[in-house]
Amino acid sequence: QVQLVESGGGLVQAGGSLRLSCAASGRTFSTDAMAWFRQAPGKEREFVARINDNGNTYYSYSVKGRFTISRDDAGKAVYLQMNSLKAEDTARYYCAVRATGLTSYAYWGQGTQVTVSS
C-alpha cells in the first residue's frame, strides 16, 4: 500500500522558514515527478512546486525565489524548504506523485498545516 506522509508544518512568524518533508512507503518514485500543492481555507488547491525525476524543478510564481523543492535519489522522499514566509503562505501543504507518462497525480498525502503569523 502506497503512503505519502508529510511532516514539518507548524506555526512561524512572517519572514521565518520551515522545511517540509514527505516520506513515501509502499514503493519508490525514483522515475516519477514529485510535487507540493497547498490549499488555504475557502480556496482551491494550488500547485506550489514540482521536481521531475531528472531533477528539473518548477515553481508557482508566488513562491519562486523563496521555496526550494528537492528529493532524495531513491525516490522515497521529497522536501520543500520555505524561506521568507508570508501570511499568504498559510495553508495545508500536500505532497503528491505523478507517475511517468501520466498527467494527473495518482498519490497524495494527508497534508501538513503551515500557519504564518504576520
N, CA, C and O of each residue as an XYZ file, in Angstrom:
472
protein
N       0.844     -1.189      0.000
C       0.000      0.000      0.000
C       0.882      1.242      0.000
O       1.746      1.402      0.862
N       0.659      2.105     -0.957
C       1.457      3.319     -1.077
C       0.965      4.360     -0.083
O      -0.233      4.611      0.046
N       1.913      4.951      0.607
C       1.583      6.020      1.539
C       2.559      7.170      1.383
O       3.761      6.961      1.215
N       2.037      8.380      1.441
C       2.850      9.583      1.492
C       2.512     10.291      2.791
O       1.346     10.575      3.061
N       3.517     10.574      3.589
C       3.290     11.197      4.890
C       4.116     12.468      4.996
O       5.347     12.442      4.961
N       3.408     13.572      5.126
C       4.070     14.870      5.248
C       4.366     15.192      6.712
O       3.672     14.726      7.616
N       5.393     15.986      6.926
C       5.746     16.467      8.263
C       6.491     17.782      8.124
O       6.910     18.166      7.032
N       6.648     18.468      9.257
C       7.428     19.695      9.269
C       6.623     20.976      9.313
O       7.188     22.063      9.431
N       5.318     20.859      9.222
C       4.497     22.050      9.300
C       4.472     22.629     10.704
O       4.979     22.021     11.646
N       3.882     23.800     10.836
C       3.798     24.428     12.144
C       3.465     25.891     12.041
O       3.066     26.390     10.989
N       3.637     26.572     13.159
C       3.374     27.999     13.240
C       4.698     28.749     13.196
O       5.623     28.428     13.943
N       4.788     29.732     12.335
C       6.018     30.509     12.185
C       5.663     31.965     11.927
O       4.616     32.268     11.355
N       6.532     32.850     12.349
C       6.300     34.270     12.085
C       6.664     34.607     10.644
O       7.481     33.937     10.013
N       6.044     35.645     10.154
C       6.365     36.125      8.815
C       7.861     36.412      8.723
O       8.461     36.983      9.634
N       8.439     36.007      7.612
C       9.873     36.149      7.429
C      10.669     34.934      7.837
O      11.857     34.830      7.530
N      10.028     34.022      8.524
C      10.699     32.826      9.006
C      10.761     31.736      7.951
O      10.379     31.932      6.797
N      11.257     30.574      8.385
C      11.456     29.448      7.481
C      10.897     28.171      8.074
O      10.809     28.013      9.292
N      10.523     27.268      7.192
C      10.126     25.922      7.552
C      10.616     24.979      6.462
O      10.773     25.362      5.302
N      10.851     23.746      6.864
C      11.228     22.710      5.903
C      10.225     21.568      6.019
O      10.125     20.918      7.060
N       9.494     21.335      4.952
C       8.537     20.246      4.913
C       9.189     18.998      4.326
O      10.033     19.074      3.433
N       8.782     17.873      4.841
C       9.253     16.585      4.340
C       8.061     15.720      3.973
O       6.985     15.841      4.558
N       8.263     14.859      3.012
C       7.238     13.896      2.620
C       7.926     12.558      2.414
O       8.786     12.415      1.544
N       7.542     11.586      3.219
C       8.150     10.264      3.145
C       7.207      9.300      2.447
O       6.018      9.235      2.756
N       7.753      8.559      1.508
C       6.960      7.593      0.758
C       7.225      6.181      1.259
O       8.358      5.826      1.585
N       6.194      5.403      1.313
C       6.336      3.988      1.659
C       5.449      3.167      0.738
O       4.494      3.681      0.156
N       5.766      1.918      0.615
C       4.983      1.042     -0.254
C       5.592      0.878     -1.633
O       5.420     -0.159     -2.274
N       6.298      1.890     -2.086
C       7.039      1.820     -3.334
C       7.945      3.043     -3.395
O       7.801      3.968     -2.596
N       8.852      3.046     -4.317
C       9.706      4.211     -4.520
C       9.277      4.932     -5.794
O       8.615      4.354     -6.655
N       9.656      6.183     -5.899
C       9.214      7.022     -7.010
C      10.400      7.656     -7.722
O      10.346      8.822     -8.112
N      11.450      6.900     -7.886
C      12.672      7.450     -8.463
C      12.492      7.881     -9.923
O      13.266      8.700    -10.419
N      11.496      7.349    -10.609
C      11.290      7.719    -12.017
C      10.047      8.574    -12.219
O       9.595      8.773    -13.346
N       9.503      9.074    -11.128
C       8.269      9.860    -11.197
C       8.504     11.291    -10.750
O       9.500     11.604    -10.098
N       7.570     12.148    -11.113
C       7.621     13.530    -10.656
C       6.981     13.625     -9.272
O       5.952     13.004     -9.006
N       7.599     14.403     -8.407
C       7.069     14.610     -7.064
C       6.807     16.098     -6.883
O       7.574     16.937     -7.354
N       5.723     16.411     -6.201
C       5.304     17.809     -6.152
C       4.699     18.169     -4.800
O       4.367     17.314     -3.979
N       4.576     19.473     -4.618
C       3.869     20.021     -3.463
C       2.726     20.901     -3.956
O       2.872     21.684     -4.895
N       1.596     20.748     -3.296
C       0.433     21.598     -3.520
C       0.036     22.178     -2.164
O       0.509     21.735     -1.118
N      -0.837     23.170     -2.206
C      -1.352     23.709     -0.948
C      -2.787     24.157     -1.126
O      -3.238     24.452     -2.233
N      -3.489     24.201     -0.015
C      -4.880     24.647     -0.040
C      -5.161     25.465      1.210
O      -5.035     24.983      2.336
N      -5.540     26.699      0.984
C      -5.911     27.589      2.081
C      -7.420     27.498      2.292
O      -8.149     27.126      1.373
N      -7.894     27.830      3.482
C      -9.330     27.774      3.763
C     -10.129     28.593      2.769
O      -9.815     29.758      2.526
N     -11.151     27.997      2.200
C     -12.004     28.704      1.275
C     -11.444     28.878     -0.124
O     -12.056     29.524     -0.975
N     -10.275     28.298     -0.355
C      -9.642     28.435     -1.669
C      -9.416     27.066     -2.294
O      -9.434     26.039     -1.615
N      -9.204     27.079     -3.593
C      -8.913     25.832     -4.285
C      -7.470     25.419     -4.039
O      -6.609     26.242     -3.728
N      -7.234     24.137     -4.186
C      -5.874     23.640     -4.070
C      -5.045     24.202     -5.216
O      -5.514     24.272     -6.352
N      -3.823     24.599     -4.920
C      -2.971     25.183     -5.945
C      -1.599     24.529     -5.964
O      -1.094     24.058     -4.945
N      -1.026     24.515     -7.131
C       0.318     23.979     -7.335
C       1.340     24.888     -6.675
O       1.232     26.113     -6.742
N       2.332     24.281     -6.040
C       3.407     25.045     -5.425
C       4.738     24.793     -6.143
O       5.398     25.732     -6.587
N       5.122     23.524     -6.250
C       6.415     23.200     -6.852
C       6.421     21.740     -7.282
O       5.700     20.902     -6.742
N       7.265     21.468     -8.277
C       7.411     20.095     -8.765
C       8.873     19.838     -9.073
O       9.594     20.736     -9.509
N       9.306     18.606     -8.843
C      10.646     18.184     -9.232
C      10.508     16.895    -10.020
O       9.916     15.925     -9.546
N      11.056     16.890    -11.220
C      10.979     15.705    -12.073
C      12.076     14.706    -11.693
O      12.956     15.004    -10.886
N      12.002     13.537    -12.283
C      13.000     12.520    -11.982
C      14.385     12.927    -12.455
O      15.385     12.419    -11.949
N      14.456     13.835    -13.420
C      15.767     14.285    -13.903
C      16.299     15.475    -13.100
O      17.375     15.998    -13.390
N      15.541     15.891    -12.098
C      15.979     16.982    -11.242
C      15.478     18.354    -11.639
O      15.675     19.321    -10.903
N      14.839     18.456    -12.780
C      14.289     19.752    -13.183
C      13.193     20.170    -12.209
O      12.383     19.353    -11.771
N      13.185     21.453    -11.882
C      12.220     21.963    -10.913
C      11.346     23.056    -11.530
O      11.753     23.761    -12.453
N      10.152     23.168    -10.997
C       9.170     24.154    -11.455
C       8.470     24.713    -10.233
O       8.177     23.989     -9.281
N       8.208     26.005    -10.270
C       7.598     26.683     -9.132
C       6.453     27.571     -9.584
O       6.439     28.071    -10.709
N       5.501     27.756     -8.693
C       4.478     28.750     -8.954
C       5.115     30.126     -8.809
O       6.124     30.295     -8.125
N       4.514     31.084     -9.457
C       5.072     32.440     -9.431
C       5.128     32.985     -8.009
O       6.045     33.728     -7.656
N       4.147     32.615     -7.198
C       4.044     33.189     -5.859
C       5.142     32.708     -4.909
O       5.402     33.357     -3.896
N       5.781     31.593     -5.216
C       6.802     31.074     -4.302
C       8.196     31.062     -4.909
O       9.175     30.823     -4.202
N       8.299     31.311     -6.179
C       9.595     31.249     -6.835
C      10.572     32.218     -6.195
O      10.257     33.387     -5.970
N      11.755     31.718     -5.909
C      12.770     32.528     -5.263
C      12.756     32.434     -3.753
O      13.706     32.852     -3.091
N      11.671     31.882     -3.199
C      11.569     31.734     -1.747
C      11.546     30.265     -1.321
O      12.051     29.915     -0.254
N      10.970     29.424     -2.144
C      10.844     27.999     -1.829
C      11.796     27.200     -2.713
O      12.088     27.578     -3.847
N      12.271     26.087     -2.162
C      13.129     25.178     -2.911
C      12.654     23.747     -2.709
O      12.535     23.272     -1.579
N      12.386     23.070     -3.811
C      11.974     21.668     -3.740
C      13.180     20.792     -4.021
O      14.018     21.124     -4.859
N      13.264     19.680     -3.323
C      14.343     18.721     -3.546
C      13.808     17.316     -3.260
O      12.713     17.144     -2.725
N      14.601     16.330     -3.629
C      14.182     14.943     -3.418
C      15.404     14.085     -3.185
O      16.516     14.461     -3.554
N      15.204     12.955     -2.586
C      16.320     12.040     -2.423
C      16.419     11.161     -3.664
O      15.430     10.967     -4.370
N      17.597     10.636     -3.927
C      17.838      9.888     -5.159
C      17.041      8.585     -5.210
O      16.749      8.076     -6.292
N      16.698      8.059     -4.073
C      15.975      6.784     -4.036
C      14.502      6.948     -4.340
O      13.790      5.957     -4.508
N      14.034      8.179     -4.412
C      12.621      8.397     -4.691
C      11.718      8.063     -3.526
O      10.550      7.711     -3.693
N      12.297      8.183     -2.325
C      11.500      7.876     -1.138
C      11.080      9.113     -0.372
O      10.314      9.017      0.586
N      11.568     10.270     -0.777
C      11.221     11.477     -0.038
C      11.327     12.700     -0.927
O      12.115     12.742     -1.873
N      10.529     13.678     -0.608
C      10.593     14.981     -1.268
C      10.499     16.032     -0.180
O       9.828     15.843      0.835
N      11.180     17.138     -0.407
C      11.270     18.176      0.597
C      10.871     19.526      0.014
O      10.927     19.740     -1.197
N      10.469     20.425      0.897
C      10.169     21.789      0.474
C      10.741     22.729      1.518
O      10.227     22.828      2.632
N      11.808     23.416      1.148
C      12.391     24.434      2.007
C      11.681     25.746      1.728
O      11.681     26.235      0.598
N      11.083     26.307      2.753
C      10.294     27.519      2.587
C      10.953     28.639      3.392
O      11.040     28.568      4.618
N      11.408     29.658      2.698
C      12.046     30.813      3.336
C      11.207     32.064      3.096
O      10.331     32.093      2.231
N      11.495     33.079      3.872
C      10.797     34.364      3.732
C       9.290     34.170      3.688
O       8.605     34.711      2.820
N       8.796     33.410      4.613
C       7.370     33.070      4.605
C       6.510     34.302      4.830
O       6.872     35.223      5.561
N       5.359     34.282      4.174
C       4.392     35.364      4.253
C       3.076     34.825      4.792
O       2.828     33.619      4.761
N       2.245     35.717      5.281
C       0.944     35.297      5.804
C       0.137     34.562      4.740
O      -0.609     33.633      5.049
N       0.287     34.977      3.507
C      -0.471     34.340      2.422
C       0.022     32.943      2.068
O      -0.584     32.268      1.236
N       1.111     32.502      2.688
C       1.575     31.120      2.515
C       0.835     30.172      3.452
O       0.993     28.955      3.355
N       0.041     30.713      4.344
C      -0.718     29.875      5.271
C      -1.662     28.961      4.499
O      -2.492     29.421      3.714
N      -1.522     27.668      4.735
C      -2.319     26.674      4.014
C      -1.960     25.286      4.528
O      -1.029     25.108      5.314
N      -2.714     24.328      4.066
C      -2.342     22.935      4.300
C      -1.551     22.493      3.063
O      -2.003     22.658      1.930
N      -0.386     21.941      3.300
C       0.515     21.561      2.221
C       0.482     20.047      2.017
O       0.560     19.265      2.964
N       0.363     19.667      0.755
C       0.258     18.256      0.384
C       1.380     17.882     -0.578
O       1.723     18.652     -1.476
N       1.944     16.704     -0.384
C       2.849     16.196     -1.401
C       2.072     15.235     -2.296
O       1.080     14.634     -1.884
N       2.543     15.112     -3.511
C       1.863     14.282     -4.491
C       2.876     13.718     -5.471
O       3.959     14.272     -5.660
N       2.506     12.610     -6.086
C       3.369     11.960     -7.060
C       2.616     11.753     -8.357
O       1.468     11.309     -8.371
N       3.293     12.086     -9.447
C       2.740     11.872    -10.776
C       3.605     10.860    -11.495
O       4.789     11.098    -11.733
N       3.015      9.741    -11.837
C       3.780      8.686    -12.490
C       4.232      9.125    -13.875
O       3.560      9.910    -14.544
N       5.366      8.614    -14.290
C       5.914      8.937    -15.606
C       4.904      8.620    -16.699
O       4.324      7.534    -16.731
N       4.703      9.586    -17.596
C       3.794      9.383    -18.721
C       2.353      9.765    -18.443
O       1.526      9.791    -19.354
N       2.053     10.058    -17.198
C       0.689     10.461    -16.857
C       0.618     11.962    -16.619
O       1.634     12.612    -16.375
N      -0.572     12.496    -16.691
C      -0.746     13.933    -16.492
C      -1.374     14.253    -15.146
O      -1.395     15.412    -14.732
N      -1.881     13.249    -14.464
C      -2.512     13.504    -13.171
C      -1.667     12.913    -12.048
O      -0.846     12.020    -12.259
N      -1.896     13.434    -10.866
C      -1.175     12.964     -9.681
C      -1.979     11.836     -9.038
O      -3.114     12.034     -8.605
N      -1.383     10.671     -8.985
C      -2.111      9.487     -8.524
C      -2.036      9.294     -7.014
O      -2.922      8.683     -6.416
N      -0.988      9.811     -6.407
C      -0.782      9.587     -4.986
C      -0.695     10.919     -4.246
O      -0.032     11.859     -4.682
N      -1.385     10.961     -3.121
C      -1.437     12.181     -2.314
C      -1.237     11.838     -0.841
O      -1.644     10.774     -0.372
N      -0.606     12.758     -0.129
C      -0.522     12.621      1.312
C      -1.707     13.294      1.980
O      -2.583     13.848      1.315
N      -1.721     13.239      3.306
C      -2.809     13.825      4.075
C      -2.592     15.299      4.373
O      -3.515     16.005      4.778
N      -1.384     15.748      4.173
C      -1.116     17.172      4.346
C      -0.534     17.529      5.699
O      -0.671     16.794      6.678
N       0.115     18.672      5.722
C       0.640     19.236      6.963
C       0.340     20.729      6.969
O       0.509     21.413      5.959
N      -0.106     21.226      8.120
C      -0.565     22.614      8.203
C       0.606     23.563      8.416
O       1.465     23.335      9.267
N       0.621     24.613      7.636
C       1.592     25.697      7.798
C       0.821     26.969      8.084
O      -0.048     27.364      7.307
N       1.133     27.604      9.183
C       0.480     28.844      9.563
C       1.544     29.912      9.776
O       2.458     29.749     10.583
N       1.407     31.002      9.039
C       2.372     32.102      9.123
C       1.671     33.288      9.754
O       0.682     33.792      9.221
N       2.178     33.728     10.878
C       1.586     34.871     11.571
C       2.268     36.154     11.119
O       3.484     36.208     10.937
N       1.455     37.174     10.945
C       2.000     38.456     10.460
C       2.254     39.405     11.607
O       2.710     40.527     11.391
